[in-house]
Amino acid sequence: MTTPLPRLLDERRDAHLEQLFEFLRIPSVSTDPAHAGDVRRAATFLRDDLADHGFEARLLETDGHPAVLAKRTVDADAPTVLIYGHYDVQPPEPLEGWDTDPFEPTVRDGAVYARGASDDKGQVFAHVKGVQALFDAEPDTPVNVTFLIEGEEEVGSLHLADALEAHRDELAADVVVVSDGAMLAGPTPTLTYGLKGMAYLEVRVRSAARDLHSGAYGGGVPNAAMALATLLAGLKDADGRITVPGFYDDVREISDAERARFAEVPFDADAFADGIGVKATPGEPGRDLLERLWARPTLDVNGIGGGFQGDGSKTVIPAEAMAKVSSRLVPDQDPERIADLMEAHLRALAPDDVEVDVIRHATAPWALADLEGDAVGAAAEAIRRVDGRDPVFVRTGGTIPVVAAFQSLLGADVVLLDMGLEDDRVHAPNEKFEVDLFHRGVHVSAELLRALARG
Amino acid sequence: MTTPLPRLLDERRDAHLEQLFEFLRIPSVSTDPAHAGDVRRAATFLRDDLADHGFEARLLETDGHPAVLAKRTVDADAPTVLIYGHYDVQPPEPLEGWDTDPFEPTVRDGAVYARGASDDKGQVFAHVKGVQALFDAEPDTPVNVTFLIEGEEEVGSLHLADALEAHRDELAADVVVVSDGAMLAGPTPTLTYGLKGMAYLEVRVRSAARDLHSGAYGGGVPNAAMALATLLAGLKDADGRITVPGFYDDVREISDAERARFAEVPFDADAFADGIGVKATPGEPGRDLLERLWARPTLDVNGIGGGFQGDGSKTVIPAEAMAKVSSRLVPDQDPERIADLMEAHLRALAPDDVEVDVIRHATAPWALADLEGDAVGAAAEAIRRVDGRDPVFVRTGGTIPVVAAFQSLLGADVVLLDMGLEDDRVHAPNEKFEVDLFHRGVHVSAELLRALARG
């Protein structure tokens, strides 16, 4: 005779928190080679905990820190959910910023303070405990679960793409859930179903063999900084539309249904502007602010430099100038194609009398889950059951290459089910995770499996 | 019975060189307070040497190093020439770069090696010796001579403008001669009769309270670097003409006669371009290269900076960006008016959604001597007598505020009679002055007085 889920979750609250504390006490700082043993200890802790609860669990060795791969297959025909997270943490420094030991979890004012409490040990562990509880309460729930919990997220997921390729079949899933971020303020239950891609370039302009004296040469030579400015100014028209030929060709228009959902999001444009001290919220003409932020491609100069930048004056004509230029991309733009188009346009805009080099720093694909699909549907249903309200559905202009990789390699819809809060101070001293939100996360994770099983 | 000038100059060659050595041995490094006594010693050396030769000579005390003022008045109705130079020198560092002691003049391969040999002790001392010789040989020559030799040129002539104002009547002159530079390669006797002025501004653009994440905010906020690029690109039209309204209003066209002289200058545009590694020599349309370099106003971006300039990529939207922008000015542009126009145009070009600050770093007037006037005429005649050929008449895009100050405060035509060579390594180790060019300078200075006396 099993215990019903709600009672089980209730009975296990203290135990769940105790186990989270045990997990948080392991200083799994992936950036510090001195902690390599601790990182492995955290992986082993998860593997053993999952194996104890009926998972086939093992470490996936990499050239860096191992990942934990754990599977529980109920029925090959049942839907499969892959839960991704990471057990490594940022360094705790500066230590003097912490009120308590970063690796001795402490509860104050209803929150657990520890490095990794929110990013991401607390959130991924909520899934581990939620999934275990669900299967303890309802062992026959027709849903297969795979955990992929890596140990290198804080060092750039160095070996994750290789692992996804190598274990593609084992990782096959219908739905991917990632909990590694913050929900909207409130707290407001939030589901993020879309991320932008990216193409990041650097353009370098050279106009002469060396910097030249503006008195001796002014009026007779090209100027790298001026040429660069002209070139950058040509990347958008006066209305703010990106002028790169072909840039918008593959942009998918949002549906009326999605536009209607955007309008429902509690988003205050004035508060947005006030919070960051901008005088206006300019952008592509004819598009609402939220559509621009979430569903339209953008282009920004990320940095610019050349010539004399010190105090005062120096009468030099710069021989070199550079700018970093990047675009955030949306469905169905191909990052490599956009990088090609941007490079071609940068070269075309450059005056003949300067040399232009273009360096490609990064490209990354966008990700978008089907709003009507199983991932979004089940996550929303779980939130309704636990929170008694609908989640807010959001997209973001941010880019998470691993999410796009899940989408492209596994063909799975990916939903971001953020459990933390914006003020959790991730990567900073006094990182915390609200105790209630941890328990809520455990519950949401369990309900997610139930919802997926119901189909 | 006096000795004729040529014989006198010949007899005194060794003595002139010996006296130059004595002058060069004084380490009159104006930038180094430890050398303040040496600086004063160099001033006293000049004062005494001029007083010994019939000049009313004294030190003009300032809040810094003194200047030497020496006058020899023959006839109040005779023309007066003011000879300006400086007796202070750059620091000799790096000392390991010198083959011999910078303050122990040494002759090698026909050149005197010492700090200040060319810049400017050697050149100003050639005038001192030439003027003395002329008056020893022809004491009644109807020309009045004033020497103004300052001790702060290498620290920016800090107190010179005040001294000019304070002693304006004593400094009154018809003609000003400055020898503190290099003639064209060859060596080619060179007279520089025009200098450009300057207006140097900095424009700072602010778009937000802080740098913003390009994922979270891209498409919804202004970008300081992009706004700056647009603004700078608007300073010139596609043909290279400066677009600042009113900028060209007061520009004086060069005469046909001057244009004809420009065409005679041995200037090789291909060699000019090759020497500095430029692919072309762009500029204001419809104007020859030399006219642009010497007689047309120019505008350059001297530096630009904002956002992320490190290696690799950072996805930031810069909240601030800045550029240094300067113009070189020609007759009859007023530097303050041009600075006003530039500032107004920069502000007008800025998008409404950013804040723009404009800082004025410097303005300086142009200078232009009358090609048909006494200064140019007498200097050219002196060169013809000594070198047996016509000088090349040049203007420069460079700016020397003190020259413009002589022009404006004394109402005198100023001519630059450069005695050094481009490879004299001024401000660097192994500075030198060709011995023959020193003696030539002495002779040219003496002939200059004769030519002025002839009228």
Interface residues (C-beta under 8 A of the other chain):
Chain A: K196 M198 Y200 E202 S207 A208 A209 R210 L212 H213 S214 G215 A216 Y217 G218 G219 G220 V221 P222 N223 A225 M226 L228 A229 T230 L232 A233 G234 L235 K236 F272 I276 G277 V278 K279 A280 T281 P282 G283 E284 L289 R292 L293 R296 T298 L299 D300 V301 N302 G303 I304 G305 G306 G307 F308 Q309 G310 G312 S313 K314 T315 V316 I317 P318 A319 A321 M322 A323 K324 S326 R328 P351 D352 D353 V354 E355 H361 A362 T396 G397 G398 T399
Chain B: K196 M198 Y200 E202 S207 A208 A209 R210 L212 H213 S214 G215 A216 Y217 G218 G219 G220 V221 P222 N223 A225 M226 L228 A229 T230 L232 A233 G234 L235 K236 F272 I276 G277 V278 K279 A280 T281 P282 G283 E284 L289 R292 L293 R296 T298 L299 D300 V301 N302 G303 I304 G305 G306 G307 F308 Q309 G310 G312 S313 K314 T315 V316 I317 P318 A319 A321 M322 A323 K324 S326 R328 P351 D352 D353 V354 E355 H361 A362 T396 G397 G398 T399
